[in-house]
Amino acid sequence: MIGDAVERPMPYVRDSFWRGREFTSIEHMQTEAVTWSQQVAGRRKCRPLGGAAPMTVFEALEAAELLPLPPTPFVLARWSTATVGPDIHIKVGRTLYSVPWKLIGRKVDVRSTATMVQVFHDGQLVKTHTALEQGKRTDKSDYPPEKIAFQMRTPVWCRSQASEIGDACREVIDQLLEVNVLYRLRAAQGVLGLRNKYGETRLEAACARAIAVGDPSYRTIKGILIAGTETDPEPETSGDAGAAAFLHGPARLFAAVATPGMTDDDRDDQVHDEAEVEAR
């Protein structure tokens, strides 16, 4: 019955207000609607009111009972429930929003409007984001402290800190961050973190030694520092004592391989002939 009472005036509104009218804007439509309500709809004789005009009944009985309008306009909002994932995000519609990491695994209530997303836990507001139609919004402060530290130590920060330590350290960091920066950022941060325990002088020496041995990695640099070998002299190698390289090619290299039926004299002649060919 209530539905019928609400719907019954709709044909009258459609035919009396909307039909034949054109509006240039929403504001224009709203102004015209107020005028029509007061001067047309409100002055007509209404059978459910015993023939009285709605405006007359309103002014006599209802106007004094009205409460003032709220200070802010009513905002349409949609409420939903979400579970905080291990990546500290919840999904609202087609968008991911971060919440404080301590709520991982908890259920939260979400109030969404056209401009804002608010997250509540046990009735308390815990996070507010500007609404995004699709994508991901992440506040880094929602991560645990150790994760925040990792996020803040960017490649730019690593290179700057390495330059302050020395050229060798900067070279190591540059090599680590040359490719796959996101995957090797932690290794670069680890190298720089070694100065807290061993000091910048020893770290610079260890980086130089790691470069010299051809393995400028975090594990190698840390191993050098633990062993205290960053200042040890480079090991001497016997080398070739200045002898000329053997550049006679594969034919000469395997010339001494025995061929079935070949005598020692034949083999010596073959080696001699191949040497003459290479000399020419």
Summary of the structure (lengths in Angstrom):
residues: 280
radius of gyration: 42.0
end to end distance: 114.6
largest distance: 138.8
contacts: 645
relative contact order: 0.05
helix: 51%
strand: 14%
